[in-house]
Amino acid sequence: MRLLNRLNQYQRLWQPSAGAPQQVSVAELASRCFCSERHVRTILRQAQDAGWLNWQAQSGRGKRGDLRFNVTPDSLRNAMMEEALKSGHQHNALELAQLAPQTLRALLHPFLGGQWQNNTPTLRIPYYRPLDPLHPGFLPGRAEQHLVGQIFSGLTRFNDTRSEPTGDLAHHWEVSADGLRWHFYIRSTLHWHTGDKIETAQLQKQLMLLLTLPALRRLFNSVKQIELTHPQCLTFVLHQPDYWLAHRLASYCSHLAHPQQPLTGSGPFRLTLFEPDLVRLESHEQYHLGHPLLKAIEFWITPQLFDQDLGTSCRHPVQIAIGEPEELASLRLVSNSISLGFCYLTLKQSGRLSEMQARRLVEIIHHSSLLHTLPLDEDLITPTQELLPGWTIPQWPQAQRISLPETLTLVYHLPVELHTMAEQLKRYLAQEGCQLTVIFHDAKTWDGCASLADADIMMGDRLIGEAPEYTLEQWLRCDALWPHLLSAPQFTHLMATLDAVQSRSDAEERHQGLKAVFARLMESAVLTPLFNYQYQISAPPGVNGIRLNPRGWFDFTEAWLPAPKA
């Protein structure tokens, strides 16, 4: 703040003449700077010592001195920001960047993207919103989920190139013949970000704490106890076989923090700063797997850069611009893909809405122009008729003769694209004689949504991570939606079916079993997918190793910058 105050005072001195020489009294300068004459003399002396201006005072009270400027406020701001960044004072740099969006964009351009700062390769990412606090268990935000995977480690992990888990804190694991005992062999060279050696007993303690969280208790419903059977071995004892266990432990929600320091982990990056306007990660030099190629990653929280009225890049997080966000076209599109995740619509069948009426509503959505005429940015969404590739929705041409109820209630949560979808659906149903009441739950999940109990239709989105089938199994087990959507007997039957599927040791059999579960949900018009997102990452030339992962982000450990040219 001190630097910003000095800059503001300099601008007040400069502004009346726009940098031209001034004949001015000390009293006038004090009034201009809202301070005493004594203090303005201090300001002038410090600015002159710094080489910013020359001040030649005249003796005698009220006499006019000669004020000449050597630098412009803009060049001074840039120099201050550069010096703040070199000194590792990123907060000071962001304080100096409190400008109108158009000016801010031009100012930040040299500092964003890949930079070598004090011989340290650093990647700065402008981001459109403050990041939510990181805590154990499930997190609603995609960026937060990704950060957890970079800061913390689990017993197992997902590799972006395959859907089966691999070793992380545990280098191997074995399963007993009956599937009830899982032995995880812990690496002997593990360190927390503090530099302290990781003890297996600490991992056991943290895992047991995770199981006290209600959502995680549902996820690990089959776990009876976790035993420390050797200084380098943890054994999971199960009530019933669960061949998704290694997948569950690889999920970001199961990653483990230091017992006394909840933001300290053992992942490839350590968290050094987590503030509303700045998040900074630095590489963990004692990381047990491949070391990151970058020293630091910074999120500069600058929502003003993403104001759509200014014609800047799309605010939606599925489009990430690393570097200047002025226009995506000026950056290099380094990776894009259609997400496996989807926005969905579910229908609660009751006395108000029969199964045939639900089918009719699904037919309207998929066999009219509704999804294809949503007034959304081009290349943002792709309407879909598949839950996952090959998991297609059923067809009911006979449902066209079914009349809809006179009134229905829709509840939906973020993302913002569902605002448009809700209004479009309301118009289409009105043409069918059905009045749709629309309720918006301003959150990213259904947690705490009191309106679910009275809703006939729900819309939300489902992020699909590295293991699509497992992610959908986790969704059925843990999301607050399903107990509201299904009757108590239906939900009990669903959980029993999932237990039966998880007991199959063969991965393909589990996948087929889960596919059958979702086929029944779609056939009975309880669930239908709406559209996928088109993920894309743009970066300036010189930022390498950027490859989209299934969550629409990129692995920070693979990004790298070439050495600056001499």
N, C-alpha and C positions, 0 to 999 in steps of 0.2 A: 504493500500500500504506500510505503514511503516513496518508492520510485514513481508510482502513478501520481502522487501529490506533486512531486518535483516537475514531472512532465506537464501537469495541468497548470502549474504556476508559470512555467515557461510559455505555454500556449497563451496565457492571459497577457503576458508581456508582449508577445509577438503579434497578436491578433489585430490590434487597431491599425497597424500600418502594413500588415501582411508581410512583415520581414524587412520593410524599408527602414532606413535610419530614422530615429525619433529624437526630438528635442522635448524632454519631459522632466517633470519634477519628481522628487521622491514621494511627495504627498500623492500625486496622481497615480504613481505606480502602486503605492500602498492601497489606495482605494480600488484599483483594478484587481489586486490580488487578495482583497478582503483581509488585510492584516495591518499590523502597525508599521510605522515608518522604520522602526528599528529592525523589525523582522524582514522587511523588503530589502533592506541593505544587506542582510545576511544572505537572502536569496540571490541577489545580484553578485555578491562576492563569490558564492559557491558556483554559480553558473559561469562566472568569468574564470575561476580557477579550473573548471572543467573544459574550458575552451569553447563554450557554447555562444558566448556573447562578449562584447567589450562595453564597459560602462565607464564613462568619464564624467565624474561628478563636478559640479561647480560649487565653490564655497559660498556660503550665505543661504539663509533659510528662504525657501521658495524659489531658489534659482533652478533653471532648467539644465539638466545634464545631457550628455550625448550618449545615446544607446544604439549600438550596432550589433546585428545578429550574424553569427557565423554558421549556424546550422538551422535547418527547417525542423518544425515539430515532428513531421513524418520520419525524417531521417534519424532524428534523435530517438523516436520510439523504436525504430528498427534496431538501432545500435543497443538500446537498453534491453530489448528482447533477446538479441544475440548474446549479450553479456550474461543475462540471467540464465539462459539455457546452458551456456558454457560453464557457468558456476553451479549447475544442477538445481537452480531455483525455478522450476517450471511454473510454480504458482505465480511468481512475480511476472513471468512472461504472459500468463493468461490474464492477470490483472491489467497489464498494459494493453491488452487486446479488447478492451471494452469500447467498441466502436459500433457504428451502424453496420448492418450486414454487408452492404456493398463495399464499404471501405475495409471491413474486417476480412472479407474474402481475399482482397488483394494483399492485405498485410500478412495474413497467415500463409499465403502460398509458398514462400521460400522455406517455411519451417515445417510443413507437413510432408507426409510420405517418408521415404527413406533418407536418413541424414547420418553423416558421420559427425558426432559431437564429441570433441576432445578424444579423437581416435576411437570412439565407441560407436559401433553400428546400432542405430536406433530407428525404430519404425513408429511414426506418429499417425494415429488414425482419428480423423474427426468423427464424432459420433453424435447422433441426433437427440439423445436423451440422457439424463443421469442414470447411472447403473444402480440397481437395487442392491441392498446389503446381501452379502454371501452368508449362507447359513447351512447347517446340515439338512439333508433331505431334499425334497423336490423344490425347484425354483421355477417360476413362471416364464422368465425371460430367456430368449435364445442366447443372447450375449452372456448373461450370467452363467448359464449352463456351460457354455464354451469356456469361460474363464475358470470355472471349477475344475474342468479337465486339464487346464494348463498349470494350475497352482497345486492341486492335490493329486494324490495317487490312490488307486484301489488295489485290492489283492490281485485283480485281473484288470484288463483293459481291452478296449476295442481297437483294432487296427482299421484305418479308413478303407483299406483295400479288401477287407473280408468281413463277413458278418459274424464269424465265430470269435469268441474272446481268446486272448493270449495272455501270457504272464506279465505281471507288473511288479508289485511288491512281492508277490509269490512267483517264483520262476517256473514251478511245475505244480500240478495237483493230481491226486489219484482218488478214484471213487471205488468204494467197496462193491462187491457183486450185487448186494441187495439195494444199492443206491442210497443207503441211510447214513453213511459216513464218508465225508469228503476231507481229505488231508491236503492242506495247502502248505507247500514248502517255501519258507520265507528267505529272501536273499540275506546274506550276511554283511552286505556292504551298503546298507541303507542309512541315509542321513536326513534329518529335518532341515528346513531352510536355516535354522539357527546354527547348524553345524553339529548339533548333538546327534549321537548315534540313535537310530530307531530300535527300540526294544520290542520284541514280539508281544510281550505283555501289554504294551501301550496299544498296539493294534487290536488286541482282544478287547481291551477296555472300551476303545472307541467304537468298535463294532457292536458291542453290547448296548452302548448308549444309543446308537442308531436304531436299534430294535425297540427302544422305548417310544419312538415317534410313531403315532398312529398309522400314518401312511406307509412307513417302512415296515411296521409290524404286519400290515396286510401283505406287503410285497414278500416278506420273508416268513410267511405264515407256516411254512413247513419246518422251520428251524427250531429245534428243541433246546439246544445249548451249543456254546462255542468253547472248546477246551484248548488249553495250552498243553499239548501233548509232548512238546520238545521245545527247547529254546529257539528253534528255527522251524517250528511246525504248529499250525493252527488246525484243529479238527472241528468240522461242523457236524453235529449229530442231528439228524432229521426225524420228525414224526412219520413222514411219508416221503417217498422219492420225489426229488425235484431236479430234473436235468436242465432246468433253466438257471441253476444256482450260480454257475460261473458267469452267466450273462447278467444276473442281478447284481453281482459284486463288481462287474465292469461298468455299470451305469454310473453316471456322474453323481447321482444321489447317494451312492455308497462309498464315495471317496472319503478318505480319512484325514482329519486334521490333528494337529498336535494337542495332547490332552489339556494343556494349560493355555494354549494360544490358538484360538479358533480360526484365525486367519493365516496361520502358519501351516504349510503342508510339506510335501516332499516331491512335488511335481517338477517339471522342467523349468518353471519360472516361479520366483518368489514375489509376493506382493509387497511393494515398498511404499505405496501411497494409494489411498482409496478415499477420494474426496468427491463432492458433488460435481466439480468441474474438471477433475484430473484423476486418472487412474494410471499408475505406473507399475510395470512388471520388470524385474531384472532376472537374468538367467541364473539358474541354480548350478553352481560349479561342481557340486558333489552329486548331481543327478545320476541315478543308477542305470539309466538307458542312454540313448544317443543325445549328446549335448546340443542345445540350441545353437544356431549359427548367428543369431542376433544377441546383442547384449541387453537391449531394453525394448519394451513395447509400451507405448503411451496411448491412452484414450484421451483425446481432448474433447471435452463435452461442450459442444458449440451448437446448440439447437437452432440458433439464429441463422446459421449457414444453410439450414434445410427448409427455409420458408418457401413453400411452393409458389407463393405469389411473386417471388423474385425469379422464377424460372429455373431454380436450381434442381439438383438431382432429387429423385423420389425420396420422400421421407421414410418410406417403409424399409424396415431393416433387412429385407431380403436383397436389397441392393446396397453393397458396401463400396464406398470410394475411398481408396487409400491415397491420400494426397489432396490436391486441390479439388474441392467439390463444386466448383463453379458450374461446370457442365460435364456430365459423364462422357460425352462424345470426345472431349479433349483428352481424356485419359485412355490408357490402353486396356481394353477388355481382356483380362487374363484368364478368366474362367467363368463359365455359365452352365447351368443345368436345370432340369425340371425337378423340383423337390418331390421326394416320395411322401412328404407330409401333405396334409390336405385340410381344407375347411370342410366341415360336415354339417349335415342336418339330421336330427333324430326326432322321432315322433312317439309320443306317449299315448298308447291306445287305451281307451276308457269308454265310458258311456257317451262321451262327447265326440270321440273319434274312433271309428271302427278300423279294422285292418284293411278292408277294401277302400275306405275313404283315404287312409294313409297311402295306399298304393296309388290312388288317383292323384294325390298331391305330389308324390314322387314323379309320376308320369308327366305332370305339368312342368316340373322343374327341368327334367332331362329331355323332354320331347317338345319343347317350345323354344322360342328364341330367348328365354329368360336369361340363361347363363351367358349367352353369346352377345348380349346387348348391354351388359353391365357398363355403366359409364365410368370405367376405370382407366388408368394409364395403360397405354399399349405395352405389350411385352411384360406385364406384371403377373397375370394369372393365366392358367390354361384350364378350361372346363374339362372335367374328367368323368368317365363312366366306369372307372376302376378304383377300388380301394387301394390295392397294390397291383403291380403288373400281373395280369392273369386272374385277378380277383374281380371279375366283372359284375356289374349290377344286373338284376333280373329285368325282364321285360313283361309288362302286363297290358297288352293292347286292349283287352276287354274292360280294363278299369276306366276307360274314357267315358263309359256310360254312367258312372257312379257320380252322384251329387255330393258336394262337400257340405259340412255343417254350416249353419248360418254365421257362427262366430267361432274363432279360434284365438289362442294367445301364444305369441312367440316371445321367447326370451333368448337373448344372445349376448355373448361377450366379445371382447376384442379378438381379432385385429380389426382395423378400421374398415377394411373392405367389406365386412359384414354389415356396416351401416347401409351401404349401397344395396347389398343383397336383400336386406330386410325390407327396404322401401320398394324395391323391384317386386319382391314376392307379394307384398301387400297390394300393389296395383294389379298383379296378375290374378290373385285370389278374388279381388273385388269384381273382376270380370266374370268370375264363376259364381257370384252371389255370396261370397264368404267374406265377412268383415274380420280383418286380422288386427288384433291389438298387439302392438310391438313394445317390448320392454327391454331396455339396454342395461346389462350388468357391467359396470365400468371396471373391468378387471380382465386378467388374462386367463383365469381359471374359474371353475364353478365354486370354489371355496367361499363360503359365506354368502351364497346367493339365496336369499329368502324366497325369491320368485319361482324357483324351480318347482316347488310343490304344486303350483297352480298352472304350470305351463303345459301346453299341448305340443308345442314344437320348440326345439332348442337348436341353436347354431353355435359352433365354436370351431377351434382348429386343433389339429393333432400333429405335433412335431414328430417326425420319424427320424430316429438316430441311425446308428451304424448297423443295427440288427433289426430290420423291419418287422419280422414276425414276432420277435420277442417284445419289441416296443409296443405292439398292439396288445399282446398278452398283459403287459404291465398296465396299459390304459384300462383294460377291463377290470383288473384287480383293484386299482388304486384311485381311479377318478371318482369324484363325488357325484358325477352325472348318473352313473348306472343304477344305484339304489333308488333314485328318484324316477328314473325312466321305466324301470321294470317293477312288476309286482314282487312282493316278498318271495313267493314260491318260485317265480321266474329267476330272481337274482340268486336264490339258493341253488337252483339247478345250474345256473351259469357257473358259479364258483365250483360246484362239484365237477362239472365238465372240464374246467380249467385244471383242476387237480388231477383228473384222469389224463389229460393231455401232457401235463408236465412229468408224469411218471414214465413216459416213453423215452428210452435211452437214445433211440435213433432220431437224429435231428430232422430228417425228412419226414418221419412219421409225426413228429410234433408239429412241423409246419403244416402238414396236410390236416391234422386234427384242428389246428387253429383256423385254418382256412374254412373248414366246415362250420365252425362256430360263427364266423362272420358271414358266411353264406346264408345261414339260417336267420341271422339278424337282418340281413338285407332282403331276404325272401319274404320275411314277415313285415317288411316296410318299417322296421324300427330304426334303421340307419341307412343313410345314403351319402356318398361323397359328393362334393360340389365342384371344387377346383383345386389344382395344385398351384404353387408359386414357381416363378422362374427366378432361381437364384443367380446372382451375378456379382462378380468382384472386378472392380476396375482399379488399376494402379498406374502410376507414372513409370516411364522407362527407368530401368535401374533397380527396381524392386523385383527380386526374383524368388522362385520357389513358392509362388502363390498358387495353391490348388484347392478348389472347393471341396469341403468335406460334406457328409450327409446332412449336417446341421446348417449348411449355408455359410459357414465360416471357413477358415483355413488354419492348418496346423502351424502355430507360431514357431515351432522348432525347425521347420523346413525353410522359412523365409530367410533370404540373405541379400546383402548389398555388396556390389563390387567395390574394391578399394578406390578411393578418390584418385583421379589422375593428378600427377605431379604438375 
